Amino acid sequence: MSRDVSILHQMTSITPNKMADNDMSFRQRAVIEFLFKEEIPATEIHQRLQRAYGSVCVGASSVRRWVKHFKDWKTSIQNQPRSVRPRTASTERNKERVDEIIQDDRRLTVLSTFTKLVQE
């Protein structure tokens, strides 16, 4: 791994394979945009992408989503930034309650712990 890629990896924790995947997806979005402007239907666009990219082809649902994106007159082929907020409800009270539930019965499964936590 080159020094620049190593530094980038440390800064962003994106592996070289992940960068290649992102680049491949970006290229395929550009192809989707081009074929959309040629008025090619989403199913045919996906078939062409499969022939061209094989196993690394984006899924049919992604093609449909991007075609809809372009139909809505959106021109960017960049992914929209995502919220940096975690998808958890991790609060001090929840952590304390989970600890209490586990202390009461250490043989509980994750699902049963979650169920007990939600029922309160």
Contacts in CASP RR format, 6 or more apart in sequence:
PFRMAT RR
TARGET T0000
AUTHOR 0000-0000-0000
METHOD contacts of the structure
MODEL  1
MSRDVSILHQMTSITPNKMADNDMSFRQRAVIEFLFKEEIPATEIHQRLQ
RAYGSVCVGASSVRRWVKHFKDWKTSIQNQPRSVRPRTASTERNKERVDE
IIQDDRRLTVLSTFTKLVQE
1 9 0 8 1.000
1 16 0 8 1.000
5 16 0 8 1.000
5 19 0 8 1.000
8 14 0 8 1.000
8 19 0 8 1.000
9 15 0 8 1.000
9 16 0 8 1.000
14 22 0 8 1.000
21 56 0 8 1.000
24 53 0 8 1.000
24 56 0 8 1.000
25 58 0 8 1.000
26 77 0 8 1.000
26 78 0 8 1.000
28 49 0 8 1.000
28 53 0 8 1.000
28 57 0 8 1.000
28 58 0 8 1.000
29 58 0 8 1.000
29 66 0 8 1.000
29 77 0 8 1.000
30 77 0 8 1.000
31 45 0 8 1.000
31 48 0 8 1.000
31 49 0 8 1.000
31 52 0 8 1.000
32 45 0 8 1.000
32 49 0 8 1.000
32 63 0 8 1.000
32 66 0 8 1.000
32 67 0 8 1.000
32 70 0 8 1.000
32 77 0 8 1.000
33 66 0 8 1.000
33 70 0 8 1.000
33 77 0 8 1.000
35 44 0 8 1.000
35 45 0 8 1.000
35 48 0 8 1.000
36 45 0 8 1.000
36 66 0 8 1.000
36 67 0 8 1.000
36 70 0 8 1.000
36 71 0 8 1.000
37 70 0 8 1.000
40 48 0 8 1.000
42 60 0 8 1.000
42 63 0 8 1.000
42 64 0 8 1.000
42 67 0 8 1.000
43 60 0 8 1.000
45 63 0 8 1.000
45 67 0 8 1.000
46 57 0 8 1.000
46 59 0 8 1.000
46 60 0 8 1.000
46 63 0 8 1.000
49 57 0 8 1.000
49 58 0 8 1.000
49 63 0 8 1.000
50 57 0 8 1.000
66 77 0 8 1.000
94 117 0 8 1.000
97 117 0 8 1.000
97 120 0 8 1.000
98 113 0 8 1.000
98 117 0 8 1.000
101 108 0 8 1.000
101 113 0 8 1.000
101 116 0 8 1.000
101 117 0 8 1.000
102 108 0 8 1.000
102 113 0 8 1.000
108 116 0 8 1.000
END
